[in-house]
Every structure is written in structure tokens, then in C-alpha cells.
Amino acid sequence: MAQERGKVYTIILQRETDPEFEGYYNASVPALPGCFSYESTREEPLGNIKEAIELYLEDLEASGERIPGQRAQTPDVAV
């Protein structure tokens, strides 16, 4: 999870499924559509996503839009 401006956002980290980009990772923030980071190692998108969140929220503030909070819970399920 990433925390910004007193809010906590869940980050989804997924390995790229396109064979052309094998080994790459995508980090996205479900509560902030279009907020993502895409890098060649697992650590890079996790490091970059906080900056992506900050910029996303700055754009919302600049345009007078509401800053969204976490929209959904992401519980773990054991099978």
C-alpha cells in the first residue's frame, strides 16, 4: 500500500503477460484509474508508484476534483 496526504491506497503488482515484455512488472492503484508504473524489475514500479500517486493527486487538486479514498477492500483468500 502507498500512503499519500493521509490516505492509504492499495497497489496491485502484476507480472507482465505479454511475451515481448517478459520479466516486466506493472503496479496500479485501483482507486485511481490510470495511475500506474511499468518497469523491468519488481522493485522499480513499487518505488515509482508513490510518485505516480503524488502527481495524480496534484492533477486532481489543480483541476478542483475530489481526491478519492480507497474504494474496495482487498482481503486474502486461502485455498
Residue pairs with C-beta under 8 A, 6 or more apart in sequence:
1 8
1 9
1 10
1 11
2 8
2 9
2 11
2 29
2 49
2 50
2 53
3 9
4 50
4 53
4 54
4 57
5 57
5 67
7 67
7 69
7 70
8 70
9 29
9 31
9 32
9 53
9 70
10 29
10 30
10 31
10 70
10 72
10 74
11 27
11 28
11 29
11 46
11 49
12 27
12 28
12 29
12 30
13 25
13 26
13 27
13 42
13 45
13 46
14 25
14 26
14 27
14 28
15 23
15 24
15 25
15 26
16 22
16 23
16 24
16 25
16 26
16 38
23 40
24 38
24 39
24 40
25 38
25 39
25 40
25 41
25 42
25 44
25 45
26 36
26 37
26 38
26 45
27 36
27 37
27 38
27 45
27 46
27 48
27 49
28 35
28 36
28 37
29 35
29 36
29 49
29 52
29 53
29 56
30 71
30 72
31 68
31 69
31 70
31 71
31 72
32 53
32 56
32 57
32 68
34 56
35 49
35 52
35 53
35 56
36 45
36 49
36 52
37 44
37 45
37 46
37 48
37 49
37 52
38 45
39 45
39 48
57 67
60 66
60 67
61 67
